[in-house]
Amino acid sequence: MTLSPKCFTAKAAVRRAKLTKRVSSNTFRHSFATHLLQANYDIRTIQELLGHSDVKTTMIYTHTVPSRTLKEAKSPLDF
């Protein structure tokens, strides 16, 4: 079994951060997508960045981010 260079990089980063949970490169990918959703990026933009051919695959990430109601939404001028 051969491991990719990015696997070694992720493992080294986890060791340096002294994380106690199991972490893989997929964990970083999921975290990246979640942060983009929280920052109100368009789902199609995230799909393209992650390289998904079908938006349904990208939609999996949406269940982890609570939807904002109109009351919670921020104006672009608030940023």
Distance bins in CASP14 RR format, pairs under 12 A and 6 or more apart:
PFRMAT RR
TARGET T0000
AUTHOR 0000-0000-0000
RMODE 2
METHOD distances of the structure
MODEL  1
1 7 0 0 0 0 0 1 0 0 0 0 0
2 8 0 0 0 0 0 1 0 0 0 0 0
3 9 0 0 0 0 0 1 0 0 0 0 0
3 10 0 0 0 0 0 1 0 0 0 0 0
3 11 0 0 0 0 1 0 0 0 0 0 0
3 24 0 0 0 0 0 1 0 0 0 0 0
3 25 0 0 0 0 0 1 0 0 0 0 0
4 10 0 0 0 0 1 0 0 0 0 0 0
4 11 0 0 0 0 0 1 0 0 0 0 0
4 24 0 0 0 0 0 1 0 0 0 0 0
4 25 0 0 0 0 1 0 0 0 0 0 0
5 11 0 0 0 0 0 1 0 0 0 0 0
5 12 0 0 0 0 0 1 0 0 0 0 0
5 25 0 0 0 0 0 1 0 0 0 0 0
6 12 0 0 0 0 0 1 0 0 0 0 0
6 13 0 0 0 0 0 1 0 0 0 0 0
6 24 0 0 0 0 0 1 0 0 0 0 0
6 25 1 0 1 0 0 0 0 0 0 0 0
6 26 0 0 0 0 0 1 0 0 0 0 0
6 28 0 0 0 0 1 0 0 0 0 0 0
6 29 0 0 0 0 0 1 0 0 0 0 0
7 13 0 0 0 0 0 1 0 0 0 0 0
7 14 0 0 0 0 0 1 0 0 0 0 0
7 23 0 0 0 0 0 1 0 0 0 0 0
7 24 1 0 0 1 0 0 0 0 0 0 0
7 25 1 0 0 1 0 0 0 0 0 0 0
7 26 0 0 0 0 0 1 0 0 0 0 0
7 27 0 0 0 0 0 1 0 0 0 0 0
7 28 0 0 0 0 0 1 0 0 0 0 0
8 14 0 0 0 0 0 1 0 0 0 0 0
8 15 0 0 0 0 0 1 0 0 0 0 0
8 25 0 0 0 0 1 0 0 0 0 0 0
9 15 0 0 0 0 0 1 0 0 0 0 0
9 16 0 0 0 0 0 1 0 0 0 0 0
9 23 0 0 0 0 0 1 0 0 0 0 0
9 24 0 0 0 0 0 1 0 0 0 0 0
9 25 0 0 0 0 1 0 0 0 0 0 0
9 28 0 0 0 0 1 0 0 0 0 0 0
10 16 0 0 0 0 0 1 0 0 0 0 0
10 17 0 0 0 0 0 1 0 0 0 0 0
10 19 0 0 0 0 0 1 0 0 0 0 0
10 22 0 0 0 0 0 1 0 0 0 0 0
10 23 1 0 0 1 0 0 0 0 0 0 0
10 24 1 0 0 1 0 0 0 0 0 0 0
10 25 1 0 1 0 0 0 0 0 0 0 0
10 26 0 0 0 0 1 0 0 0 0 0 0
10 27 1 0 0 1 0 0 0 0 0 0 0
10 28 1 0 0 1 0 0 0 0 0 0 0
10 29 0 0 0 0 1 0 0 0 0 0 0
10 31 0 0 0 0 0 1 0 0 0 0 0
11 17 0 0 0 0 0 1 0 0 0 0 0
11 19 0 0 0 0 0 1 0 0 0 0 0
11 22 0 0 0 0 0 1 0 0 0 0 0
11 23 0 0 0 0 1 0 0 0 0 0 0
11 24 0 0 0 0 1 0 0 0 0 0 0
11 25 0 0 0 0 1 0 0 0 0 0 0
11 27 0 0 0 0 0 1 0 0 0 0 0
11 28 0 0 0 0 0 1 0 0 0 0 0
12 19 0 0 0 0 0 1 0 0 0 0 0
12 23 0 0 0 0 0 1 0 0 0 0 0
12 25 0 0 0 0 0 1 0 0 0 0 0
13 19 0 0 0 0 1 0 0 0 0 0 0
13 23 0 0 0 0 1 0 0 0 0 0 0
13 24 0 0 0 0 0 1 0 0 0 0 0
13 25 0 0 0 0 1 0 0 0 0 0 0
13 27 0 0 0 0 0 1 0 0 0 0 0
13 28 0 0 0 0 1 0 0 0 0 0 0
14 20 0 0 0 0 1 0 0 0 0 0 0
14 21 0 0 0 0 1 0 0 0 0 0 0
14 22 0 0 0 0 1 0 0 0 0 0 0
14 23 1 0 1 0 0 0 0 0 0 0 0
14 24 0 0 0 0 1 0 0 0 0 0 0
14 25 0 0 0 0 1 0 0 0 0 0 0
14 27 0 0 0 0 1 0 0 0 0 0 0
14 28 0 0 0 0 1 0 0 0 0 0 0
15 23 0 0 0 0 1 0 0 0 0 0 0
16 23 0 0 0 0 0 1 0 0 0 0 0
17 23 0 0 0 0 1 0 0 0 0 0 0
17 27 0 0 0 0 0 1 0 0 0 0 0
17 28 0 0 0 0 0 1 0 0 0 0 0
19 27 0 0 0 0 1 0 0 0 0 0 0
19 28 0 0 0 0 0 1 0 0 0 0 0
21 27 0 0 0 0 1 0 0 0 0 0 0
23 29 0 0 0 0 0 1 0 0 0 0 0
23 30 0 0 0 0 0 1 0 0 0 0 0
23 31 0 0 0 0 1 0 0 0 0 0 0
24 30 0 0 0 0 1 0 0 0 0 0 0
24 31 0 0 0 0 0 1 0 0 0 0 0
25 31 0 0 0 0 0 1 0 0 0 0 0
25 32 0 0 0 0 0 1 0 0 0 0 0
26 32 0 0 0 0 0 1 0 0 0 0 0
26 33 0 0 0 0 0 1 0 0 0 0 0
26 50 0 0 0 0 0 1 0 0 0 0 0
26 60 0 0 0 0 0 1 0 0 0 0 0
26 61 0 0 0 0 0 1 0 0 0 0 0
27 33 0 0 0 0 0 1 0 0 0 0 0
27 34 0 0 0 0 0 1 0 0 0 0 0
28 34 0 0 0 0 0 1 0 0 0 0 0
28 35 0 0 0 0 0 1 0 0 0 0 0
28 50 0 0 0 0 0 1 0 0 0 0 0
29 35 0 0 0 0 0 1 0 0 0 0 0
29 36 0 0 0 0 0 1 0 0 0 0 0
29 46 0 0 0 0 0 1 0 0 0 0 0
29 49 0 0 0 0 0 1 0 0 0 0 0
29 50 1 0 0 1 0 0 0 0 0 0 0
29 51 0 0 0 0 0 1 0 0 0 0 0
29 52 0 0 0 0 0 1 0 0 0 0 0
29 57 0 0 0 0 0 1 0 0 0 0 0
29 58 0 0 0 0 0 1 0 0 0 0 0
29 60 0 0 0 0 0 1 0 0 0 0 0
29 61 0 0 0 0 1 0 0 0 0 0 0
30 36 0 0 0 0 0 1 0 0 0 0 0
30 37 0 0 0 0 0 1 0 0 0 0 0
30 46 0 0 0 0 0 1 0 0 0 0 0
30 50 0 0 0 0 1 0 0 0 0 0 0
30 58 0 0 0 0 0 1 0 0 0 0 0
30 60 0 0 0 0 1 0 0 0 0 0 0
30 61 1 0 0 1 0 0 0 0 0 0 0
30 63 0 0 0 0 0 1 0 0 0 0 0
30 64 1 0 0 1 0 0 0 0 0 0 0
30 65 0 0 0 0 0 1 0 0 0 0 0
31 37 0 0 0 0 0 1 0 0 0 0 0
31 38 0 0 0 0 0 1 0 0 0 0 0
31 61 0 0 0 0 1 0 0 0 0 0 0
31 64 0 0 0 0 1 0 0 0 0 0 0
31 65 0 0 0 0 0 1 0 0 0 0 0
32 38 0 0 0 0 0 1 0 0 0 0 0
32 39 0 0 0 0 0 1 0 0 0 0 0
32 41 0 0 0 0 0 1 0 0 0 0 0
32 46 0 0 0 0 1 0 0 0 0 0 0
32 49 0 0 0 0 1 0 0 0 0 0 0
32 50 1 0 0 1 0 0 0 0 0 0 0
32 58 0 0 0 0 0 1 0 0 0 0 0
32 61 0 0 0 0 1 0 0 0 0 0 0
33 39 0 0 0 0 0 1 0 0 0 0 0
33 41 0 0 0 0 1 0 0 0 0 0 0
33 43 0 0 0 0 1 0 0 0 0 0 0
33 45 0 0 0 0 0 1 0 0 0 0 0
33 46 1 0 1 0 0 0 0 0 0 0 0
33 47 0 0 0 0 1 0 0 0 0 0 0
33 48 0 0 0 0 0 1 0 0 0 0 0
33 49 0 0 0 0 1 0 0 0 0 0 0
33 50 1 0 0 1 0 0 0 0 0 0 0
33 51 0 0 0 0 0 1 0 0 0 0 0
33 52 0 0 0 0 1 0 0 0 0 0 0
33 57 0 0 0 0 0 1 0 0 0 0 0
33 58 1 0 0 1 0 0 0 0 0 0 0
33 59 0 0 0 0 0 1 0 0 0 0 0
33 60 0 0 0 0 1 0 0 0 0 0 0
33 61 1 0 1 0 0 0 0 0 0 0 0
33 62 0 0 0 0 1 0 0 0 0 0 0
33 63 0 0 0 0 0 1 0 0 0 0 0
33 64 0 0 0 0 1 0 0 0 0 0 0
33 65 0 0 0 0 1 0 0 0 0 0 0
34 41 0 0 0 0 0 1 0 0 0 0 0
34 46 0 0 0 0 1 0 0 0 0 0 0
34 50 0 0 0 0 0 1 0 0 0 0 0
34 58 0 0 0 0 0 1 0 0 0 0 0
34 60 0 0 0 0 0 1 0 0 0 0 0
34 61 1 0 1 0 0 0 0 0 0 0 0
34 62 0 0 0 0 1 0 0 0 0 0 0
34 63 0 0 0 0 0 1 0 0 0 0 0
34 64 1 0 1 0 0 0 0 0 0 0 0
34 65 1 0 0 1 0 0 0 0 0 0 0
34 66 0 0 0 0 0 1 0 0 0 0 0
35 41 0 0 0 0 1 0 0 0 0 0 0
35 46 0 0 0 0 0 1 0 0 0 0 0
35 49 0 0 0 0 0 1 0 0 0 0 0
35 61 0 0 0 0 0 1 0 0 0 0 0
35 64 0 0 0 0 0 1 0 0 0 0 0
35 65 0 0 0 0 1 0 0 0 0 0 0
36 42 0 0 0 0 1 0 0 0 0 0 0
36 43 0 0 0 0 1 0 0 0 0 0 0
36 44 0 0 0 0 0 1 0 0 0 0 0
36 45 1 0 0 1 0 0 0 0 0 0 0
36 46 1 0 1 0 0 0 0 0 0 0 0
36 47 0 0 0 0 0 1 0 0 0 0 0
36 48 0 0 0 0 0 1 0 0 0 0 0
36 49 1 0 0 1 0 0 0 0 0 0 0
36 50 0 0 0 0 1 0 0 0 0 0 0
36 58 0 0 0 0 0 1 0 0 0 0 0
36 61 0 0 0 0 1 0 0 0 0 0 0
36 62 0 0 0 0 0 1 0 0 0 0 0
36 64 0 0 0 0 0 1 0 0 0 0 0
36 65 0 0 0 0 1 0 0 0 0 0 0
37 43 1 0 0 1 0 0 0 0 0 0 0
37 45 0 0 0 0 0 1 0 0 0 0 0
37 46 1 0 0 1 0 0 0 0 0 0 0
37 47 0 0 0 0 0 1 0 0 0 0 0
37 49 0 0 0 0 0 1 0 0 0 0 0
37 50 0 0 0 0 0 1 0 0 0 0 0
37 58 0 0 0 0 1 0 0 0 0 0 0
37 59 0 0 0 0 0 1 0 0 0 0 0
37 60 0 0 0 0 0 1 0 0 0 0 0
37 61 1 0 0 1 0 0 0 0 0 0 0
37 62 1 0 0 1 0 0 0 0 0 0 0
37 63 0 0 0 0 0 1 0 0 0 0 0
37 64 1 0 0 1 0 0 0 0 0 0 0
37 65 1 0 1 0 0 0 0 0 0 0 0
37 66 0 0 0 0 0 1 0 0 0 0 0
37 67 0 0 0 0 1 0 0 0 0 0 0
37 68 0 0 0 0 0 1 0 0 0 0 0
38 46 0 0 0 0 0 1 0 0 0 0 0
38 61 0 0 0 0 0 1 0 0 0 0 0
38 62 0 0 0 0 0 1 0 0 0 0 0
38 64 0 0 0 0 1 0 0 0 0 0 0
38 65 1 0 1 0 0 0 0 0 0 0 0
38 66 0 0 0 0 1 0 0 0 0 0 0
38 67 0 0 0 0 0 1 0 0 0 0 0
38 68 0 0 0 0 1 0 0 0 0 0 0
38 74 0 0 0 0 0 1 0 0 0 0 0
39 45 0 0 0 0 0 1 0 0 0 0 0
39 46 0 0 0 0 0 1 0 0 0 0 0
39 65 0 0 0 0 0 1 0 0 0 0 0
39 68 0 0 0 0 0 1 0 0 0 0 0
39 74 0 0 0 0 0 1 0 0 0 0 0
39 79 0 0 0 0 1 0 0 0 0 0 0
40 46 0 0 0 0 0 1 0 0 0 0 0
40 65 0 0 0 0 1 0 0 0 0 0 0
40 67 0 0 0 0 0 1 0 0 0 0 0
40 68 0 0 0 0 1 0 0 0 0 0 0
40 72 0 0 0 0 0 1 0 0 0 0 0
40 73 0 0 0 0 1 0 0 0 0 0 0
40 74 0 0 0 0 1 0 0 0 0 0 0
40 75 0 0 0 0 0 1 0 0 0 0 0
40 76 0 0 0 0 1 0 0 0 0 0 0
40 79 0 0 0 0 0 1 0 0 0 0 0
41 47 0 0 0 0 0 1 0 0 0 0 0
41 48 0 0 0 0 0 1 0 0 0 0 0
41 49 0 0 0 0 1 0 0 0 0 0 0
41 50 0 0 0 0 0 1 0 0 0 0 0
41 58 0 0 0 0 0 1 0 0 0 0 0
41 61 0 0 0 0 0 1 0 0 0 0 0
41 62 0 0 0 0 0 1 0 0 0 0 0
41 65 0 0 0 0 0 1 0 0 0 0 0
42 48 0 0 0 0 1 0 0 0 0 0 0
42 49 0 0 0 0 0 1 0 0 0 0 0
42 55 0 0 0 0 0 1 0 0 0 0 0
42 58 0 0 0 0 0 1 0 0 0 0 0
42 62 0 0 0 0 0 1 0 0 0 0 0
43 49 0 0 0 0 0 1 0 0 0 0 0
43 50 0 0 0 0 0 1 0 0 0 0 0
43 52 0 0 0 0 0 1 0 0 0 0 0
43 54 0 0 0 0 0 1 0 0 0 0 0
43 55 1 0 0 1 0 0 0 0 0 0 0
43 56 0 0 0 0 0 1 0 0 0 0 0
43 57 0 0 0 0 0 1 0 0 0 0 0
43 58 1 0 1 0 0 0 0 0 0 0 0
43 59 1 0 0 1 0 0 0 0 0 0 0
43 60 0 0 0 0 0 1 0 0 0 0 0
43 61 0 0 0 0 1 0 0 0 0 0 0
43 62 1 0 0 1 0 0 0 0 0 0 0
43 65 0 0 0 0 0 1 0 0 0 0 0
44 50 0 0 0 0 0 1 0 0 0 0 0
44 51 0 0 0 0 0 1 0 0 0 0 0
44 52 0 0 0 0 0 1 0 0 0 0 0
44 54 0 0 0 0 0 1 0 0 0 0 0
44 55 1 0 0 1 0 0 0 0 0 0 0
44 58 0 0 0 0 1 0 0 0 0 0 0
44 59 0 0 0 0 0 1 0 0 0 0 0
45 51 0 0 0 0 0 1 0 0 0 0 0
45 52 0 0 0 0 0 1 0 0 0 0 0
45 55 0 0 0 0 0 1 0 0 0 0 0
45 58 0 0 0 0 1 0 0 0 0 0 0
46 52 0 0 0 0 1 0 0 0 0 0 0
46 55 0 0 0 0 1 0 0 0 0 0 0
46 57 0 0 0 0 0 1 0 0 0 0 0
46 58 1 0 1 0 0 0 0 0 0 0 0
46 59 0 0 0 0 1 0 0 0 0 0 0
46 60 0 0 0 0 0 1 0 0 0 0 0
46 61 1 0 0 1 0 0 0 0 0 0 0
46 62 0 0 0 0 1 0 0 0 0 0 0
46 65 0 0 0 0 0 1 0 0 0 0 0
47 53 0 0 0 0 1 0 0 0 0 0 0
47 54 0 0 0 0 1 0 0 0 0 0 0
47 55 1 0 1 0 0 0 0 0 0 0 0
47 56 0 0 0 0 1 0 0 0 0 0 0
47 57 1 0 0 1 0 0 0 0 0 0 0
47 58 1 0 1 0 0 0 0 0 0 0 0
47 59 0 0 0 0 1 0 0 0 0 0 0
47 60 0 0 0 0 0 1 0 0 0 0 0
47 61 0 0 0 0 1 0 0 0 0 0 0
47 62 0 0 0 0 0 1 0 0 0 0 0
48 55 0 0 0 0 1 0 0 0 0 0 0
48 58 0 0 0 0 1 0 0 0 0 0 0
49 58 0 0 0 0 1 0 0 0 0 0 0
49 61 0 0 0 0 0 1 0 0 0 0 0
50 57 1 0 0 1 0 0 0 0 0 0 0
50 58 1 0 0 1 0 0 0 0 0 0 0
50 59 0 0 0 0 0 1 0 0 0 0 0
50 60 0 0 0 0 0 1 0 0 0 0 0
50 61 0 0 0 0 1 0 0 0 0 0 0
51 57 0 0 0 0 1 0 0 0 0 0 0
51 58 0 0 0 0 1 0 0 0 0 0 0
52 58 1 0 1 0 0 0 0 0 0 0 0
52 59 0 0 0 0 1 0 0 0 0 0 0
52 60 0 0 0 0 1 0 0 0 0 0 0
52 61 0 0 0 0 1 0 0 0 0 0 0
54 60 0 0 0 0 0 1 0 0 0 0 0
55 61 0 0 0 0 0 1 0 0 0 0 0
55 62 0 0 0 0 0 1 0 0 0 0 0
56 62 0 0 0 0 0 1 0 0 0 0 0
59 65 0 0 0 0 0 1 0 0 0 0 0
66 72 0 0 0 0 1 0 0 0 0 0 0
67 73 0 0 0 0 0 1 0 0 0 0 0
68 74 0 0 0 0 1 0 0 0 0 0 0
72 78 0 0 0 0 0 1 0 0 0 0 0
73 79 0 0 0 0 0 1 0 0 0 0 0
END
